[in-house]
Amino acid sequence: MQSHDNMPPDNRRQITDEELKKIKDSLRGLRYGAVQITVQDGVIVQIDRTEKWRIRRSEDNRQVR
């Protein structure tokens, strides 16, 4: 696997406007969760959004035992 750590900053691939828009869209409206960006050889290849929802039970719905 090639390392890009020693490359000067001006030779690194810049994020495109389309990629940035997709990341922003993934974050929009997300209250609880994560956005994971997968990069291979300096290129974004996948964006995953995981959203968590908590279901709260009201006092009236609890059964007394």
KOLVEX-434018 format. One record per atom (N, C-alpha, C): residue in one letter; x, y, z. Coordinates in steps of 0.2 Angstrom, whole numbers, plus 2048, in hexadecimal, padded with zeros to 3 digits. Layout:
<nodes>
AXYZ...
</nodes>
This chain:
<nodes>
M8047FA800M800800800M804806800Q80380B7FCQ8078117FBQ805816801S80A819804S80881F809S809825805H80482A807H804831804H80683680AD80983380FD80B838815D81083D813N81583A80EN81B83F80CN819843806M813843804M8128477FEM81184E800P8138537FCP81285A7FEP80A85B7FDP808860801P800861801P7FD8637FAD8018667F6D7FF8687F0D7FE8637EBN80185D7ECN8008577E8N7FA8527EAR7F88537F0R7F284F7F2R7EC8517EFR7E884C7EER7E184D7EBR7DD8517EFQ7D98567EDQ7D585A7F0Q7CE8577F0I7CA8587F5I7C38567F5I7BF85A7F0T7BB8577ECT7B785A7E7T7B185D7EAD7AE8627E7D7A78657E9D7A28607EAE7A285B7E5E79D8567E6E79D8517ECE7A48507EDE7A584B7F3E7A384F7FAL7A58567FAL7A385A800L79C85A800K79885B7FBK79185C7FBK78E8557FEK79084F7FCK78E8497FEK78F848806I79584A808I79684A80FI79284F813K791855811K78C859814K785857814D78385480ED77C85180ED77B84B813S781847814S780842819S780844820L78384A821L78384D828L77C851829R779853824R773857825R76D853828G76B85682EG765853831G76784D836L76D84C836L77084683BL770849842R76C846846R76C84884DR771843851Y77083D850Y774838854Y77683384FG77D83284EG77F82D84AG78682E847A78882C841A78F82D83FA78F82D837V794830835V79583082EV79C82E82DQ79D828829Q7A4825828Q7A6826821I7AC829820I7AE82A819I7B4825818T7B3821813T7B881C811T7BC81E80BV7C381E80CV7C8821807V7CD81C805Q7CE81B7FFQ7D38167FCQ7D781A7F8D7DE8197F9D7E381D7F5D7E18247F4G7DF8277F9G7DE82E7F9G7D78317F6V7D382C7F4V7CD82D7F1V7C782B7F5I7C282F7F6I7BC82D7FAI7B88287F5V7B78227F8V7B481D7F4V7AD81B7F7Q7AB81D7FDQ7A581C800Q7A4820806I79D822807I79B82680DI795822810D796820816D79081D81AD78D82181FR787821820R783825825R77F820829T781820830T77D81C834T77A821839E773820839E76F82483EE76C820843K76C823849K76981F84FK763823851W75E81F853W758821855W75681E85CR755822861R75381F868R74C820869I74981A86AI74281A86BI74081A873R73D81F875R73C82087CR73581E87DR73481A882R72E818885R72B81C88AS72581E889S72182388ES71F81F894E71E822899E71C81F8A0E71681B89FD71181E89BD70B81A89AD70B814896N711813892N71180C88EN715807892R718808898R71B80389CR7167FF8A0Q7187F98A0Q7137F48A3Q7167F38ABV7117F38AFV7137F28B6V7137EB8B8R7187E98BBR7187E18BCR7187E08C4
</nodes>
